[in-house]
């Protein structure tokens, strides 16, 4: 509350003004806020594999490569 103390003293501190001048850019920045882009190399994709599981009735999971899990 930065304006509480000067108000009691009779000082006049004007409120700071902020205005958006480029609404298109502002709207795009709001849309992209929190956006995360992840790039994966072709070499990493080639190293991923999934082995088919042997169904033995126990519900065993698929086996994935370590690079895929990490």
ZIGIMO-V880717 format. One record per helix or strand of 2 or more residues. SS is the DSSP state (h for helix, s for strand). FROM is the first residue (numbers start at 1). TO is the last residue. If there is no record, write none. Layout:
# ZIGIMO-V880717
ss: (SS SS)
from: (FROM FROM)
to: (TO TO)
This chain:
# ZIGIMO-V880717
ss: (h h h s s h)
from: (4 23 42 50 63 66)
to: (9 32 47 51 64 69)
